[in-house]
Every structure is written in C-alpha cells, then in structure tokens.
C-alpha cells in the first residue's frame, strides 16, 4: 500500500536546541555531584576518535541521567524543559501534514525514554532505544543510535512490517541538518529548518 509520509527530525527542527544538552543541565541542577560521570564519557570519546569504540558506547555514557530519574521525573523534565522549546509553526506544520493524510514520523537521535512523553500529532516515534530494567529506562542503548542512515533503516523496517510504500512525490521531510540527507532523500519535498529561528526553506545541502 502506497502512503504519503512526512518525516520530521526533532532537535532544532520541532524544538529549538539540543534535547540531551537540556537533560544534562537539568540533571546537574538536580544531582550536582553527577558531573564526575563525564570522566567515563571522555575515556570512551577518545576511544571513538581512535575508532576503537562505537558511538553507541559513547552515547550510553552521555545518557547517564536515565539511570538517575524515574519515568515520572523524566516526564516532568520533558514537560518543563522540552515542550516550551517547541516551534509553534513547526507543530502546526505537523498538524497540517497529518490533516492532509500523511503518515507522520518523528525520527530523532534523542532517547525514547523521554521522547515518548510527547503529545505531538504523529503516527510513529522513532528515537534511540535504551534498555528497560525493572520498569525504568536505563542508559544502555539497544541497537544503533537513531541518526544518519540508521534513520532510513528504522523507517524501512517499519514500512516493510506494515506493507507500506512511500508515495515519493507527495511526501515530505524536515530537518535542520545535512546528517539527515539520507532520510530526506526518501521523499521529494524537503525542507530545512533554521537553527537560528526555525524558519523554513527548501533543503539544499550546505556543501552545494
């Protein structure tokens, strides 16, 4: 079955700023002594630069707040620190595409541990997955970081599972970053969202 799709990135596309950065600042205010955990991040980050450690290992160390907060606390974080940073016009853009009959995907490298609290007009959330232990999300990443070409892999898995095919000519993609070119290449209508103010423009790769 052929369907119209609308793919949206999240950080600096639907919401201004980096969500993980917001989470870390929030965490340091709640748990000021937790900053020592960055020693592990630095260690694994060096390993990544030397191509000895995968990105997922590094990101697991960055997502340590997930080991400190309950689901209820993560919900409070999302509602207090993330929702206010939404671009109203981008939320309206989502609504518009959904009303037009698009299957709306929110595809982000941000963790599903807090992203699932969103109440945006979407059909599918695809974020970086982490392991659930005793009913609470942990920092341990499952699979790949939901970024770059991995977004396409996740989308294609979903399409195959539901026997869907993208209606290329009538589908849309939105992102602030060239990292999302693989995902945007899956649709004809592509838009760049300005990191400065969220303004929309046709997506032209910066290297061009």
TORKE-706915 format. One record per residue (C-alpha): x, y, z; residue number from 0; residue in three letters. Coordinates in Angstrom, 3 decimals, padded with zeros to 6 digits. Example, Ala and Ser with C-alpha at 12.3 -4.5 7.8 and 13.67 -1.06 7.14 Angstrom:
% TORKE-706915
@X=012.300 | Y=-004.500 | Z=007.800 | i=0 | aa=Ala
@X=013.670 | Y=-001.060 | Z=007.140 | i=1 | aa=Ser
END
This chain:
% TORKE-706915
@X=000.000 | Y=000.000 | Z=000.000 | i=0 | aa=Unk
@X=001.419 | Y=003.372 | Z=-001.025 | i=1 | aa=Unk
@X=001.188 | Y=006.101 | Z=001.618 | i=2 | aa=Unk
@X=002.070 | Y=009.777 | Z=001.876 | i=3 | aa=Unk
@X=004.712 | Y=010.299 | Z=004.558 | i=4 | aa=Unk
@X=006.084 | Y=013.265 | Z=006.481 | i=5 | aa=Unk
@X=009.440 | Y=012.753 | Z=008.219 | i=6 | aa=Unk
@X=010.441 | Y=015.185 | Z=010.973 | i=7 | aa=Unk
@X=013.698 | Y=015.400 | Z=012.886 | i=8 | aa=Unk
@X=013.293 | Y=016.830 | Z=016.419 | i=9 | aa=Unk
@X=016.220 | Y=018.820 | Z=017.847 | i=10 | aa=Unk
@X=016.364 | Y=022.226 | Z=016.112 | i=11 | aa=Unk
@X=013.544 | Y=021.086 | Z=013.835 | i=12 | aa=Unk
@X=010.480 | Y=020.761 | Z=016.055 | i=13 | aa=Unk
@X=012.150 | Y=022.103 | Z=019.205 | i=14 | aa=Unk
@X=014.883 | Y=024.703 | Z=019.497 | i=15 | aa=Unk
@X=018.174 | Y=023.416 | Z=020.900 | i=16 | aa=Unk
@X=019.668 | Y=020.044 | Z=021.772 | i=17 | aa=Unk
@X=017.445 | Y=017.857 | Z=023.967 | i=18 | aa=Unk
@X=020.286 | Y=015.878 | Z=025.527 | i=19 | aa=Unk
@X=022.008 | Y=019.139 | Z=026.459 | i=20 | aa=Unk
@X=018.806 | Y=020.243 | Z=028.177 | i=21 | aa=Unk
@X=018.660 | Y=016.928 | Z=030.032 | i=22 | aa=Unk
@X=022.268 | Y=017.211 | Z=031.223 | i=23 | aa=Unk
@X=021.773 | Y=020.755 | Z=032.544 | i=24 | aa=Unk
@X=018.588 | Y=019.616 | Z=034.284 | i=25 | aa=Unk
@X=020.450 | Y=016.655 | Z=035.788 | i=26 | aa=Unk
@X=023.371 | Y=018.706 | Z=037.105 | i=27 | aa=Unk
@X=020.930 | Y=021.009 | Z=038.892 | i=28 | aa=Unk
@X=019.145 | Y=018.050 | Z=040.473 | i=29 | aa=Unk
@X=022.274 | Y=015.924 | Z=041.035 | i=30 | aa=Unk
@X=025.282 | Y=018.313 | Z=041.109 | i=31 | aa=Unk
@X=027.725 | Y=015.564 | Z=042.103 | i=32 | aa=Unk
@X=026.926 | Y=013.557 | Z=038.979 | i=33 | aa=Unk
@X=029.389 | Y=015.571 | Z=036.854 | i=34 | aa=Unk
@X=032.146 | Y=013.031 | Z=037.655 | i=35 | aa=Unk
@X=030.459 | Y=010.692 | Z=035.199 | i=36 | aa=Unk
@X=031.912 | Y=012.740 | Z=032.369 | i=37 | aa=Unk
@X=035.268 | Y=011.097 | Z=033.082 | i=38 | aa=Unk
@X=033.833 | Y=007.936 | Z=031.539 | i=39 | aa=Unk
@X=032.447 | Y=009.927 | Z=028.610 | i=40 | aa=Unk
@X=035.894 | Y=011.430 | Z=027.948 | i=41 | aa=Unk
@X=037.503 | Y=007.977 | Z=028.090 | i=42 | aa=Unk
@X=035.039 | Y=006.423 | Z=025.649 | i=43 | aa=Unk
@X=035.076 | Y=009.560 | Z=023.491 | i=44 | aa=Unk
@X=038.820 | Y=009.139 | Z=022.991 | i=45 | aa=Unk
@X=038.228 | Y=005.516 | Z=022.063 | i=46 | aa=Unk
@X=035.650 | Y=006.630 | Z=019.496 | i=47 | aa=Unk
@X=038.072 | Y=009.121 | Z=017.930 | i=48 | aa=Unk
@X=040.629 | Y=006.327 | Z=017.672 | i=49 | aa=Unk
@X=037.939 | Y=004.131 | Z=016.069 | i=50 | aa=Unk
@X=038.158 | Y=001.639 | Z=018.915 | i=51 | aa=Unk
@X=034.736 | Y=002.290 | Z=020.429 | i=52 | aa=Unk
@X=031.360 | Y=002.627 | Z=018.636 | i=53 | aa=Unk
@X=029.285 | Y=005.788 | Z=019.017 | i=54 | aa=Unk
@X=026.652 | Y=003.834 | Z=020.940 | i=55 | aa=Unk
@X=029.143 | Y=003.214 | Z=023.770 | i=56 | aa=Unk
@X=029.894 | Y=006.929 | Z=023.996 | i=57 | aa=Unk
@X=026.247 | Y=007.921 | Z=023.924 | i=58 | aa=Unk
@X=025.419 | Y=005.413 | Z=026.668 | i=59 | aa=Unk
@X=027.782 | Y=007.344 | Z=028.960 | i=60 | aa=Unk
@X=026.132 | Y=010.648 | Z=027.982 | i=61 | aa=Unk
@X=022.675 | Y=009.255 | Z=028.744 | i=62 | aa=Unk
@X=023.560 | Y=008.511 | Z=032.376 | i=63 | aa=Unk
@X=020.639 | Y=010.738 | Z=033.584 | i=64 | aa=Unk
@X=018.320 | Y=007.921 | Z=032.533 | i=65 | aa=Unk
@X=019.854 | Y=005.844 | Z=035.332 | i=66 | aa=Unk
@X=019.071 | Y=008.556 | Z=037.882 | i=67 | aa=Unk
@X=015.495 | Y=009.539 | Z=037.059 | i=68 | aa=Unk
@X=012.223 | Y=007.640 | Z=037.286 | i=69 | aa=Unk
@X=009.728 | Y=007.773 | Z=034.442 | i=70 | aa=Unk
@X=007.667 | Y=010.310 | Z=036.349 | i=71 | aa=Unk
@X=010.741 | Y=012.525 | Z=036.783 | i=72 | aa=Unk
@X=011.588 | Y=012.232 | Z=033.079 | i=73 | aa=Unk
@X=008.027 | Y=013.239 | Z=032.260 | i=74 | aa=Unk
@X=008.407 | Y=016.363 | Z=034.395 | i=75 | aa=Unk
@X=011.694 | Y=017.143 | Z=032.643 | i=76 | aa=Unk
@X=010.105 | Y=016.780 | Z=029.210 | i=77 | aa=Unk
@X=007.075 | Y=018.901 | Z=030.040 | i=78 | aa=Unk
@X=009.040 | Y=021.634 | Z=031.817 | i=79 | aa=Unk
@X=012.182 | Y=021.870 | Z=029.690 | i=80 | aa=Unk
@X=011.397 | Y=020.464 | Z=026.245 | i=81 | aa=Unk
@X=007.785 | Y=021.374 | Z=025.461 | i=82 | aa=Unk
@X=008.374 | Y=025.140 | Z=025.987 | i=83 | aa=Unk
@X=011.097 | Y=024.995 | Z=023.313 | i=84 | aa=Unk
@X=008.726 | Y=023.773 | Z=020.573 | i=85 | aa=Unk
@X=008.492 | Y=025.942 | Z=017.469 | i=86 | aa=Unk
@X=004.716 | Y=026.621 | Z=017.270 | i=87 | aa=Unk
@X=004.812 | Y=026.914 | Z=013.476 | i=88 | aa=Unk
@X=006.521 | Y=023.514 | Z=013.184 | i=89 | aa=Unk
@X=003.896 | Y=021.870 | Z=015.377 | i=90 | aa=Unk
@X=001.330 | Y=023.429 | Z=013.035 | i=91 | aa=Unk
@X=003.277 | Y=022.052 | Z=010.071 | i=92 | aa=Unk
@X=002.976 | Y=018.586 | Z=011.597 | i=93 | aa=Unk
@X=-000.767 | Y=019.067 | Z=012.075 | i=94 | aa=Unk
@X=-001.124 | Y=020.280 | Z=008.510 | i=95 | aa=Unk
@X=000.613 | Y=017.230 | Z=007.061 | i=96 | aa=Unk
@X=-001.411 | Y=014.877 | Z=009.220 | i=97 | aa=Unk
@X=-004.673 | Y=016.560 | Z=008.158 | i=98 | aa=Unk
@X=-003.576 | Y=016.118 | Z=004.546 | i=99 | aa=Unk
@X=-003.414 | Y=012.378 | Z=005.142 | i=100 | aa=Unk
@X=000.325 | Y=011.959 | Z=005.661 | i=101 | aa=Unk
@X=001.657 | Y=009.242 | Z=007.939 | i=102 | aa=Unk
@X=003.706 | Y=011.453 | Z=010.270 | i=103 | aa=Unk
@X=007.042 | Y=010.141 | Z=011.581 | i=104 | aa=Unk
@X=009.096 | Y=011.781 | Z=014.332 | i=105 | aa=Unk
@X=012.589 | Y=010.359 | Z=013.771 | i=106 | aa=Unk
@X=015.249 | Y=011.531 | Z=016.225 | i=107 | aa=Unk
@X=018.534 | Y=010.628 | Z=017.864 | i=108 | aa=Unk
@X=017.008 | Y=011.705 | Z=021.188 | i=109 | aa=Unk
@X=016.103 | Y=008.915 | Z=023.580 | i=110 | aa=Unk
@X=012.659 | Y=007.339 | Z=023.502 | i=111 | aa=Unk
@X=012.946 | Y=007.205 | Z=027.324 | i=112 | aa=Unk
@X=011.641 | Y=010.783 | Z=027.465 | i=113 | aa=Unk
@X=010.550 | Y=011.415 | Z=023.886 | i=114 | aa=Unk
@X=007.580 | Y=009.062 | Z=024.324 | i=115 | aa=Unk
@X=006.018 | Y=011.713 | Z=026.569 | i=116 | aa=Unk
@X=005.446 | Y=013.952 | Z=023.557 | i=117 | aa=Unk
@X=001.851 | Y=014.720 | Z=022.580 | i=118 | aa=Unk
@X=002.667 | Y=015.857 | Z=019.076 | i=119 | aa=Unk
@X=000.378 | Y=014.978 | Z=016.142 | i=120 | aa=Unk
@X=002.444 | Y=011.996 | Z=014.989 | i=121 | aa=Unk
@X=001.757 | Y=008.406 | Z=013.984 | i=122 | aa=Unk
@X=005.193 | Y=006.983 | Z=014.738 | i=123 | aa=Unk
@X=008.011 | Y=007.842 | Z=017.150 | i=124 | aa=Unk
@X=011.463 | Y=006.538 | Z=016.278 | i=125 | aa=Unk
@X=014.188 | Y=007.508 | Z=018.713 | i=126 | aa=Unk
@X=017.294 | Y=005.962 | Z=020.191 | i=127 | aa=Unk
@X=016.170 | Y=002.962 | Z=022.204 | i=128 | aa=Unk
@X=017.517 | Y=002.090 | Z=025.640 | i=129 | aa=Unk
@X=017.041 | Y=-000.960 | Z=027.806 | i=130 | aa=Unk
@X=014.224 | Y=-001.064 | Z=030.367 | i=131 | aa=Unk
@X=015.282 | Y=-002.522 | Z=033.723 | i=132 | aa=Unk
@X=012.707 | Y=-003.157 | Z=036.468 | i=133 | aa=Unk
@X=010.206 | Y=-000.963 | Z=034.682 | i=134 | aa=Unk
@X=012.538 | Y=002.018 | Z=034.299 | i=135 | aa=Unk
@X=014.593 | Y=003.137 | Z=031.324 | i=136 | aa=Unk
@X=018.366 | Y=002.793 | Z=031.596 | i=137 | aa=Unk
@X=021.212 | Y=004.409 | Z=029.670 | i=138 | aa=Unk
@X=022.151 | Y=001.156 | Z=027.900 | i=139 | aa=Unk
@X=021.449 | Y=001.639 | Z=024.196 | i=140 | aa=Unk
@X=019.657 | Y=-001.101 | Z=022.283 | i=141 | aa=Unk
@X=020.696 | Y=-001.350 | Z=018.644 | i=142 | aa=Unk
@X=022.039 | Y=001.734 | Z=016.881 | i=143 | aa=Unk
@X=021.942 | Y=005.430 | Z=017.641 | i=144 | aa=Unk
@X=018.952 | Y=006.727 | Z=015.652 | i=145 | aa=Unk
@X=020.931 | Y=009.053 | Z=013.435 | i=146 | aa=Unk
@X=022.141 | Y=009.415 | Z=009.842 | i=147 | aa=Unk
@X=021.464 | Y=006.362 | Z=007.650 | i=148 | aa=Unk
@X=020.149 | Y=004.394 | Z=010.633 | i=149 | aa=Unk
@X=017.014 | Y=006.549 | Z=010.460 | i=150 | aa=Unk
@X=016.379 | Y=005.112 | Z=006.995 | i=151 | aa=Unk
@X=016.902 | Y=001.586 | Z=008.302 | i=152 | aa=Unk
@X=014.305 | Y=002.169 | Z=011.030 | i=153 | aa=Unk
@X=011.833 | Y=003.696 | Z=008.586 | i=154 | aa=Unk
@X=012.286 | Y=000.900 | Z=006.060 | i=155 | aa=Unk
@X=011.770 | Y=-001.737 | Z=008.761 | i=156 | aa=Unk
@X=008.506 | Y=-000.073 | Z=009.744 | i=157 | aa=Unk
@X=007.336 | Y=000.205 | Z=006.138 | i=158 | aa=Unk
@X=008.116 | Y=-003.451 | Z=005.468 | i=159 | aa=Unk
@X=006.393 | Y=-004.566 | Z=008.661 | i=160 | aa=Unk
@X=003.189 | Y=-002.711 | Z=007.694 | i=161 | aa=Unk
@X=003.401 | Y=-003.459 | Z=003.960 | i=162 | aa=Unk
@X=003.669 | Y=000.274 | Z=003.161 | i=163 | aa=Unk
@X=005.413 | Y=002.020 | Z=000.287 | i=164 | aa=Unk
@X=006.322 | Y=005.716 | Z=000.278 | i=165 | aa=Unk
@X=004.423 | Y=007.915 | Z=-002.150 | i=166 | aa=Unk
@X=007.626 | Y=009.758 | Z=-003.088 | i=167 | aa=Unk
@X=006.076 | Y=012.667 | Z=-004.996 | i=168 | aa=Unk
@X=003.589 | Y=013.545 | Z=-002.254 | i=169 | aa=Unk
@X=005.778 | Y=013.007 | Z=000.818 | i=170 | aa=Unk
@X=007.774 | Y=015.469 | Z=002.929 | i=171 | aa=Unk
@X=010.923 | Y=015.689 | Z=005.023 | i=172 | aa=Unk
@X=012.061 | Y=018.305 | Z=007.557 | i=173 | aa=Unk
@X=015.433 | Y=018.731 | Z=009.238 | i=174 | aa=Unk
@X=017.987 | Y=021.306 | Z=010.330 | i=175 | aa=Unk
@X=020.980 | Y=019.149 | Z=009.417 | i=176 | aa=Unk
@X=022.805 | Y=017.604 | Z=006.458 | i=177 | aa=Unk
@X=023.101 | Y=014.476 | Z=008.621 | i=178 | aa=Unk
@X=019.503 | Y=013.798 | Z=007.618 | i=179 | aa=Unk
@X=020.122 | Y=013.832 | Z=003.874 | i=180 | aa=Unk
@X=019.694 | Y=010.016 | Z=003.693 | i=181 | aa=Unk
@X=016.223 | Y=010.298 | Z=005.271 | i=182 | aa=Unk
@X=015.246 | Y=013.351 | Z=003.237 | i=183 | aa=Unk
@X=016.281 | Y=011.575 | Z=000.040 | i=184 | aa=Unk
@X=013.372 | Y=009.190 | Z=000.599 | i=185 | aa=Unk
@X=010.877 | Y=011.960 | Z=-000.268 | i=186 | aa=Unk
@X=010.523 | Y=014.627 | Z=-002.948 | i=187 | aa=Unk
@X=009.568 | Y=017.643 | Z=-000.826 | i=188 | aa=Unk
@X=012.418 | Y=018.571 | Z=001.530 | i=189 | aa=Unk
@X=012.686 | Y=021.495 | Z=003.923 | i=190 | aa=Unk
@X=015.468 | Y=022.891 | Z=006.051 | i=191 | aa=Unk
@X=014.600 | Y=024.339 | Z=009.443 | i=192 | aa=Unk
@X=016.870 | Y=027.195 | Z=010.523 | i=193 | aa=Unk
@X=018.804 | Y=026.579 | Z=013.740 | i=194 | aa=Unk
@X=018.540 | Y=030.316 | Z=014.418 | i=195 | aa=Unk
@X=014.788 | Y=030.841 | Z=014.416 | i=196 | aa=Unk
@X=013.110 | Y=027.745 | Z=012.965 | i=197 | aa=Unk
@X=012.396 | Y=029.404 | Z=009.622 | i=198 | aa=Unk
@X=011.546 | Y=027.015 | Z=006.778 | i=199 | aa=Unk
@X=013.275 | Y=026.985 | Z=003.394 | i=200 | aa=Unk
@X=013.879 | Y=024.427 | Z=000.639 | i=201 | aa=Unk
@X=016.528 | Y=021.942 | Z=001.744 | i=202 | aa=Unk
@X=019.772 | Y=022.498 | Z=-000.155 | i=203 | aa=Unk
@X=022.840 | Y=020.617 | Z=001.151 | i=204 | aa=Unk
@X=025.314 | Y=023.135 | Z=002.569 | i=205 | aa=Unk
@X=028.243 | Y=021.728 | Z=000.609 | i=206 | aa=Unk
@X=026.477 | Y=022.863 | Z=-002.550 | i=207 | aa=Unk
END
